[in-house]
Amino acid sequence: MRAVISLFFPLFLFAQVHYAKLEPVESYVVKAAAAGQVVMADESAEGRIGDGKIVVQIDDRVDRAQKSALEVTLDALKSTLKLTEEMAANQQKVYEKDYRYYLRTRDMKTKSQTEKDRIFSTMMASKNQLLSLKEKIATLKKQIADTEYQRVMLEDRIAKKAVRAKGLYIYKVAVRKGDYVNPGALLLKAMDTSRGRLVVFLDADEMENLDRKKIYLDGRETDLRFEKVIRVADDVHISSYRAEIVLERPGGLFSRLVKIEIK
């Protein structure tokens, strides 16, 4: 019996070898959000980590002019709103005074009906003027909200026309100064190289007790664990299961093949 066990025991130590390409954990494709002419494209940024400076700039002069005009409009609307609210507050006092006078005189026998009608008309005119001012206030508030929304939209458009890649590895600047781009045109390719990703496709027997197994990279034991395990067979690698390993600050070159063993 011992002889039989010794014959089969090495099978349990066997680990299938996988090879995976080490890729950045995330890749980004930056496309134009609005049409315009490229006024700056820093080709020298390729192969470097972005420091927050603009890499691609699309002409935003018209957008900035529109934003300045909106700022003037917004200030004017807010000033008008403040004045109108003050007028409405004053008119509220006038109306309340006219209304109190109307209540005191409507049943007085010493007042003629003509005089009572005049007092009533004055009170109603005062009320209508107050309502008109309140309506104007509501309209002004809506105009201010619409203008602020337009300003936010312009600020967003201006920001998107200045492409930065802070902390990302700039792989490719896809445009040149003088190019005219339409929405959706490729501007920049960048990657997060602070971490690396290895993708392997495991057989069903390798999936058993996966959490208890050790991961070896290029023959060296690691403390790594699978970041993601898809427990449904892959559409392309039939009968295999996709698993991902994430490496913090991987050294060396990306896109190199890494030998992976799980045992």
Residue pairs with C-beta under 8 A, 6 or more apart in sequence:
13 263
14 263
15 216
15 261
15 262
15 263
16 203
16 206
16 261
16 262
17 259
17 260
17 261
18 200
18 201
18 202
18 259
18 260
18 261
18 262
19 257
19 258
19 259
19 260
20 198
20 199
20 200
20 245
20 257
20 258
20 260
21 198
21 199
21 255
21 256
21 257
21 258
22 196
22 197
22 198
22 247
22 250
22 252
22 254
22 255
22 256
22 257
22 258
23 196
23 197
23 198
23 199
23 254
23 255
24 169
24 191
24 192
24 193
24 195
24 196
24 197
24 254
25 192
25 194
25 195
25 196
25 197
25 246
26 191
26 192
27 171
27 189
27 190
27 191
27 192
28 165
28 168
28 188
28 189
28 190
28 191
28 192
29 186
29 188
29 189
30 56
30 163
30 165
30 186
30 187
30 188
30 189
30 190
31 183
31 184
31 185
31 186
31 187
32 58
32 181
32 182
32 183
32 184
32 185
32 187
33 157
33 160
33 161
33 183
34 58
34 157
34 160
34 161
34 183
35 180
35 181
35 182
35 183
36 58
36 59
36 60
36 161
36 180
36 181
37 58
37 59
37 178
37 179
37 180
37 181
38 56
38 57
38 58
38 59
38 175
38 176
38 177
38 178
38 179
38 180
38 181
39 57
39 58
39 59
39 177
40 54
40 56
40 57
40 177
41 55
41 56
41 57
41 173
41 175
41 176
41 177
41 179
42 53
42 54
42 55
42 56
42 173
43 173
43 176
45 55
45 165
45 170
45 173
46 170
46 171
46 172
46 173
47 169
47 170
47 171
48 169
48 170
49 167
49 168
49 169
49 170
49 193
50 164
50 165
50 166
50 167
50 168
50 169
50 170
50 190
51 166
52 164
52 166
53 164
54 162
54 163
54 164
55 163
55 164
55 165
55 170
55 173
55 188
56 162
56 163
56 173
56 175
56 187
56 188
57 161
57 162
57 163
58 161
58 162
58 163
58 181
59 161
60 157
60 158
60 161
60 162
63 154
63 157
63 158
63 161
64 158
66 154
67 151
67 154
67 155
67 158
70 147
70 150
70 151
70 154
71 151
73 147
74 144
74 147
74 148
74 151
77 140
77 143
77 144
77 147
78 144
80 140
81 137
81 140
81 141
81 144
84 133
84 136
84 137
84 140
85 137
87 133
88 130
88 133
88 134
88 137
91 126
91 129
91 130
91 133
92 130
94 126
94 130
95 123
95 126
95 127
95 129
95 130
98 119
98 122
98 123
98 126
98 127
99 123
99 126
99 127
101 119
101 123
102 119
102 120
102 122
102 123
105 111
105 115
105 116
105 119
106 116
106 119
106 120
108 116
111 119
163 187
163 188
165 188
165 190
167 192
167 194
168 190
168 191
168 192
168 193
169 190
169 191
169 192
169 193
170 188
170 189
170 190
171 189
171 190
171 191
172 188
172 189
173 187
173 188
174 186
174 187
174 188
174 189
175 181
175 185
175 186
175 187
181 187
193 254
194 248
194 249
195 246
195 247
195 248
195 249
195 250
196 246
196 247
196 250
196 254
197 227
197 244
197 245
197 246
197 247
198 244
198 245
198 246
198 247
198 258
198 260
199 242
199 243
199 244
199 245
200 242
200 243
200 244
200 245
200 260
201 234
201 237
201 240
201 241
201 242
201 243
202 210
202 240
202 241
202 243
202 262
203 239
203 240
203 241
204 239
204 241
206 262
207 229
207 231
207 241
210 226
210 229
210 243
210 262
211 225
213 262
213 263
214 221
214 222
214 262
214 263
215 221
215 222
215 224
215 225
215 226
215 245
215 260
215 261
215 262
216 222
216 259
216 260
216 261
216 262
216 263
217 224
217 258
217 259
217 260
218 258
218 259
219 259
219 261
224 245
224 247
226 243
226 244
226 245
227 244
227 245
227 246
228 242
228 243
228 244
229 241
229 242
229 243
229 244
230 241
230 242
230 243
231 241
232 241
233 239
233 240
233 241
234 240
234 241
234 242
245 260
